[in-house]
Amino acid sequence: MLGNLIRCISTDAALTVMAADTTAVVDEARRIHGASAVITAALGRLLTAACFMGASLKGAGQSVTLRVNGGGPAGSVIAVADSEGGVKGYAANPAVELPLNAKGKLAVGGAVGTQGLLTVMKDLGAGEPYIGQVKLVSGEIAEDVTAYYAESEQTPTVCALGVLVNKDLTVPAAGGYLIQLLPGAGEAVIGAVERCVERVEPVTTMLAKGLTPWEICKTVLPDFKLELLDSTAAAYKCSCSRDRVAGALVSLGAEELTSMSKEKQSEITCHFCPKRYTFTGEDIRELLEKAR
């Protein structure tokens, strides 16, 4: 199963809008990590945000990593996306469970925490990666992404993200939309967007009704005429391999590898997927030679 993400521009070139149905992506992440309801919601929102940022990358091989660490019981929550719809992620503590918040909703902000940062790292395939950081606003992810764009990229943005979780922990709806004003957009455009957003339903309500990303864009911005730019299939995709894991082990340094080489074998589990890689003591000693 694949998710779907589209990008649109208003015909007056005042704004762009993206919308995504990431239900299948988030449910796969939930299945892989055995996540609780509140962690599924937190990770699902971050995965959707990463999909939006990945869709904005220009070339193959580029990627963006979002890391949220707000001091909450979830620990670090991480999502990585490429420019072709591939996305993956994990939470340090996927089994965390919390009571519903005061609004009767999953307490994502309570799980993530608010005393920390949202870090965005863009690897454009040449030179040092770009890194931007903002203090967390609420830990609810969407507001934090909005703050990132405003502070780090000086782009007025409206971000909405949502994940519904069933009692059996499956995900019936997940997705979001991202509206960004283009240079030159005046006060009239800002006011029109604000009026549109004020009266729109939650994104999960629209998804549960069966609206497609294109229909969501038109529903969210009825006062604007939109033109479809492109559509991308989004999928949970981990690119781990034995060679990549070996490279990560080499980066640990000689001291750590020397300690590992004394073990009969070491089993390394990928953070993003269930794959496990076994390295014997001899394997580690060979890596140790490369590290020197």
C-alpha positions in Angstrom: 0.0 0.0 0.0 1.2 3.5 -0.9 0.4 7.0 0.3 -0.1 9.9 -2.1 1.2 13.4 -2.0 0.4 16.3 -4.4 1.8 19.8 -4.9 -0.3 22.6 -6.2 0.2 26.3 -7.0 -2.5 29.0 -7.1 -3.0 30.4 -10.6 -2.2 33.9 -9.3 1.2 32.6 -8.1 0.4 33.7 -4.5 0.9 30.4 -2.7 1.7 26.7 -3.0 -0.1 24.0 -1.2 0.8 20.3 -0.6 -1.6 17.6 0.7 -0.9 14.0 1.5 -2.7 10.8 2.5 0.0 8.9 4.5 -2.4 6.4 6.0 -0.5 3.4 4.6 2.9 4.9 5.5 2.0 5.6 9.1 0.3 2.2 9.6 3.4 0.5 8.3 5.6 2.5 10.7 3.2 1.5 13.5 3.5 -2.2 12.6 7.2 -2.2 12.3 7.9 -0.5 15.6 5.0 -1.9 17.6 4.1 1.6 18.6 1.5 2.7 21.1 -1.3 4.9 20.0 0.3 8.2 21.1 3.6 7.3 19.6 1.9 6.3 16.4 0.3 9.7 16.3 3.6 11.6 17.0 5.7 9.6 14.6 3.0 9.7 12.0 2.8 13.4 12.1 6.5 13.8 11.8 6.6 11.3 8.9 4.0 13.3 7.0 6.0 16.5 7.6 9.1 14.8 6.4 7.2 13.8 3.2 6.4 17.4 2.6 9.9 18.6 3.0 11.2 15.7 0.9 8.9 16.6 -1.9 10.5 20.1 -1.9 14.0 18.7 -2.6 15.3 19.2 -6.1 17.3 16.1 -7.0 17.7 12.4 -6.6 19.9 11.3 -3.7 18.9 14.3 -1.6 17.3 13.8 1.8 15.9 15.6 4.8 16.0 14.5 8.4 13.6 15.8 11.1 14.5 15.2 14.7 12.3 16.2 17.6 13.5 15.9 21.1 11.4 17.8 23.7 12.4 16.0 26.8 9.2 13.9 26.9 8.9 10.1 27.6 9.0 9.4 23.8 12.6 10.4 23.6 13.9 11.5 20.2 11.4 11.1 17.4 13.1 11.0 13.9 11.8 10.9 10.3 13.9 10.8 7.1 12.5 11.4 3.6 14.0 11.6 0.2 12.9 13.5 -2.9 11.1 10.4 -4.5 8.5 9.7 -1.8 10.5 7.3 0.4 10.2 8.0 4.1 11.2 6.2 7.3 11.3 7.0 11.0 11.3 5.8 14.6 10.8 6.9 18.2 13.3 6.1 20.8 10.6 4.7 23.2 7.8 3.4 21.0 5.8 1.7 23.7 5.0 4.9 25.7 1.4 5.3 26.7 -0.3 8.4 28.2 -3.8 9.4 29.2 -5.7 11.5 26.7 -5.2 15.2 26.9 -7.7 17.8 28.2 -9.3 17.9 24.7 -9.8 14.1 24.8 -7.1 13.7 22.1 -3.9 11.7 22.0 -1.4 13.6 24.1 1.3 14.0 21.4 2.7 17.1 23.1 2.9 15.2 26.4 4.8 12.3 24.8 7.2 14.5 22.9 7.7 17.2 25.4 8.2 20.9 24.8 11.6 21.6 26.4 13.8 21.0 23.3 14.3 21.5 19.6 13.0 20.6 16.2 16.1 20.0 14.1 15.9 19.8 10.3 19.0 18.6 8.3 19.0 18.7 4.6 21.6 16.6 2.8 21.7 18.0 -0.8 24.5 15.6 -1.9 27.2 18.2 -2.1 29.2 19.8 0.8 28.1 20.1 4.3 24.3 19.5 5.0 22.1 22.5 5.9 21.0 22.3 9.5 18.2 24.5 11.0 16.8 24.4 14.5 13.9 26.0 16.3 12.7 25.7 19.9 9.6 23.5 20.2 6.3 25.5 20.4 4.0 22.7 21.6 5.5 19.3 20.8 2.3 18.7 18.7 4.6 18.7 15.5 2.4 20.8 13.1 2.9 24.0 15.1 6.6 23.3 15.5 7.0 22.8 11.7 5.2 26.1 11.1 7.6 27.8 13.5 10.6 26.2 11.7 9.5 27.6 8.3 8.9 31.0 9.8 12.2 31.3 11.7 14.6 29.2 9.7 13.4 29.8 6.1 11.4 33.0 6.6 8.4 31.4 4.8 4.9 32.1 6.1 3.4 28.7 6.4 0.2 26.9 7.6 0.8 23.3 8.5 -1.9 20.8 9.5 -1.1 17.2 10.4 -3.2 14.4 11.8 -3.3 10.7 12.7 -6.3 8.6 13.7 -5.6 5.5 15.7 -8.2 2.7 16.2 -8.5 0.8 19.5 -6.6 -2.1 17.9 -3.9 0.4 17.1 -4.3 0.3 13.4 -4.4 3.6 11.5 -7.5 4.4 9.5 -6.4 7.9 8.5 -3.3 9.9 8.5 -2.1 12.9 6.4 -1.8 16.6 6.3 -1.5 19.8 4.2 1.1 22.5 4.0 0.3 26.0 2.7 3.1 28.4 1.9 3.0 32.0 0.7 5.2 32.9 -2.2 7.2 36.1 -2.3 5.0 39.1 -3.1 1.9 37.7 -1.6 0.1 40.7 0.0 -2.1 41.2 3.0 -5.2 40.3 1.0 -3.8 36.9 0.3 -2.8 36.4 4.0 -6.3 37.4 5.0 -7.9 35.0 2.5 -5.8 32.1 3.6 -6.6 32.8 7.3 -10.4 32.9 6.5 -10.1 29.6 4.6 -8.2 27.8 7.3 -10.5 29.0 10.1 -13.5 27.2 8.7 -11.9 23.9 7.5 -12.4 20.6 9.2 -9.5 18.6 10.7 -7.4 16.8 8.0 -8.2 13.4 9.5 -12.0 14.2 9.3 -11.5 14.9 5.6 -9.5 11.8 5.0 -12.0 9.7 6.9 -14.7 11.0 4.6 -12.7 9.7 1.7 -11.3 13.0 0.3 -8.2 12.7 -1.9 -5.3 15.0 -1.4 -6.5 17.0 -4.5 -9.9 17.3 -2.9 -8.4 18.4 0.4 -6.4 21.1 -1.3 -9.6 22.5 -3.0 -11.5 22.1 0.3 -8.9 23.9 2.3 -8.5 26.8 -0.2 -11.9 27.3 -1.9 -11.2 31.0 -2.5 -8.2 30.2 -4.7 -7.9 28.6 -8.1 -5.3 25.8 -7.9 -3.2 24.1 -10.6 -1.7 20.7 -10.0 2.1 20.6 -10.2 2.9 17.0 -9.5 1.9 13.8 -7.6 4.2 11.4 -5.8 3.6 8.0 -4.3 4.8 7.9 -0.7 6.0 4.7 0.9 7.7 3.6 4.1 11.1 2.7 2.8 14.3 1.7 4.6 17.6 1.7 2.7 19.7 -0.1 5.2 22.2 -2.7 4.1 25.0 -4.7 5.6 27.5 -2.4 4.0 25.8 0.7 5.5 25.7 -0.9 9.0 29.4 -1.8 8.6 30.2 1.8 7.8 28.3 3.0 10.9 30.3 0.5 13.0 33.6 1.8 11.6 32.5 5.4 12.6 32.4 4.2 16.2 36.1 4.3 16.3 38.9 1.8 17.2 38.2 1.6 21.0 34.6 0.6 20.6 35.4 -1.9 17.8 38.2 -3.5 19.8 35.7 -4.1 22.6 33.2 -5.6 20.2 35.8 -7.8 18.5 36.2 -9.8 21.8 32.6 -11.0 21.4 31.8 -14.2 19.5 29.3 -12.2 17.5 27.4 -8.9 17.7 23.8 -8.4 16.4 22.9 -5.0 15.1 19.2 -4.1 14.5 18.3 -1.2 12.2 16.5 1.6 14.0 14.1 2.1 11.1 13.1 -1.5 10.2 13.3 -4.9 11.7 16.3 -6.1 9.8 19.1 -7.6 11.9 22.8 -7.9 10.9 25.2 -10.3 12.5 28.9 -9.6 12.7 31.4 -12.1 14.1 34.4 -11.2 16.1 36.5 -11.7 12.9 34.2 -9.4 11.0 34.7 -6.7 13.6 38.5 -7.2 13.5 38.4 -6.6 9.7 36.4 -3.4 10.3 38.9 -2.4 12.9 41.7 -2.6 10.4 39.7 -0.2 8.2 39.2 2.2 11.1 42.9 2.5 11.7 
